[in-house]
Amino acid sequence: KVREKMQEGNWSFAKAVSEDIMCEPELGVVDMTAFVKVLEDIDFSGWAIVEQDMYPAPFEKPFPIAKRTREYLTKIGMD
């Protein structure tokens, strides 16, 4: 819904981030299970960085998101 509002309103990147356009991987538009399958298919064994832009972010907001994201990625086989 935020993405639709962003597209309709032609928001700047800063405005989109301030409205929580960046979401946890499980809630986003990328099919993360398919992505993990591609990594397995190409025998990828490197590092992956998961980043979520949040601004402004209260001090207590990022850590619970990071924990949920790690649990989700482990659940779908990215460990």
CYANA upper distance limits for C-alpha pairs under 8 A (distance plus 0.5 A):
  1 LYS  CA      5 LYS  CA      6.82
  2 VAL  CA      6 MET  CA      6.60
  2 VAL  CA     19 GLU  CA      7.79
  2 VAL  CA     20 ASP  CA      7.89
  2 VAL  CA     21 ILE  CA      6.42
  3 ARG  CA      7 GLN  CA      6.68
  3 ARG  CA     21 ILE  CA      6.81
  4 GLU  CA      8 GLU  CA      6.58
  5 LYS  CA      9 GLY  CA      6.35
  6 MET  CA     10 ASN  CA      6.15
  6 MET  CA     11 TRP  CA      5.67
  6 MET  CA     16 ALA  CA      6.81
  7 GLN  CA     11 TRP  CA      7.41
 11 TRP  CA     15 LYS  CA      6.30
 11 TRP  CA     16 ALA  CA      6.53
 12 SER  CA     16 ALA  CA      6.71
 13 PHE  CA     17 VAL  CA      6.66
 14 ALA  CA     18 SER  CA      6.66
 15 LYS  CA     19 GLU  CA      6.78
 16 ALA  CA     20 ASP  CA      6.99
 16 ALA  CA     21 ILE  CA      5.79
 17 VAL  CA     21 ILE  CA      5.77
 17 VAL  CA     22 MET  CA      6.78
 17 VAL  CA     53 ASP  CA      7.10
 17 VAL  CA     54 MET  CA      6.54
 17 VAL  CA     55 TYR  CA      6.82
 18 SER  CA     54 MET  CA      7.40
 18 SER  CA     55 TYR  CA      6.09
 18 SER  CA     56 PRO  CA      7.12
 20 ASP  CA     54 MET  CA      7.41
 22 MET  CA     52 GLN  CA      6.32
 22 MET  CA     53 ASP  CA      6.44
 22 MET  CA     54 MET  CA      7.61
 23 CYS  CA     27 LEU  CA      6.73
 23 CYS  CA     28 GLY  CA      6.51
 23 CYS  CA     52 GLN  CA      7.18
 24 GLU  CA     28 GLY  CA      6.90
 24 GLU  CA     52 GLN  CA      7.65
 24 GLU  CA     65 ILE  CA      7.59
 24 GLU  CA     69 THR  CA      6.94
 25 PRO  CA     30 VAL  CA      7.91
 25 PRO  CA     32 MET  CA      7.63
 25 PRO  CA     69 THR  CA      7.30
 26 GLU  CA     32 MET  CA      7.80
 26 GLU  CA     69 THR  CA      8.02
 26 GLU  CA     72 TYR  CA      7.48
 30 VAL  CA     35 PHE  CA      8.43
 31 ASP  CA     35 PHE  CA      6.80
 32 MET  CA     36 VAL  CA      6.64
 32 MET  CA     76 ILE  CA      8.44
 33 THR  CA     37 LYS  CA      6.81
 33 THR  CA     76 ILE  CA      6.66
 34 ALA  CA     38 VAL  CA      6.83
 35 PHE  CA     39 LEU  CA      6.92
 36 VAL  CA     40 GLU  CA      6.75
 36 VAL  CA     76 ILE  CA      8.01
 36 VAL  CA     77 GLY  CA      7.47
 36 VAL  CA     78 MET  CA      6.96
 37 LYS  CA     41 ASP  CA      6.55
 38 VAL  CA     42 ILE  CA      6.77
 39 LEU  CA     43 ASP  CA      6.59
 39 LEU  CA     44 PHE  CA      5.67
 40 GLU  CA     44 PHE  CA      6.62
 57 ALA  CA     61 LYS  CA      6.91
 57 ALA  CA     62 PRO  CA      7.95
 58 PRO  CA     62 PRO  CA      8.44
 60 GLU  CA     64 PRO  CA      8.16
 61 LYS  CA     65 ILE  CA      7.36
 62 PRO  CA     66 ALA  CA      6.61
 63 PHE  CA     67 LYS  CA      6.74
 64 PRO  CA     68 ARG  CA      6.70
 65 ILE  CA     69 THR  CA      6.50
 66 ALA  CA     70 ARG  CA      6.59
 67 LYS  CA     71 GLU  CA      6.71
 68 ARG  CA     72 TYR  CA      6.58
 69 THR  CA     73 LEU  CA      6.58
 70 ARG  CA     74 THR  CA      6.61
 71 GLU  CA     75 LYS  CA      6.62
 72 TYR  CA     76 ILE  CA      6.90
 73 LEU  CA     77 GLY  CA      6.84
 73 LEU  CA     78 MET  CA      5.61
 73 LEU  CA     79 ASP  CA      7.36
 74 THR  CA     78 MET  CA      5.57
 74 THR  CA     79 ASP  CA      5.52
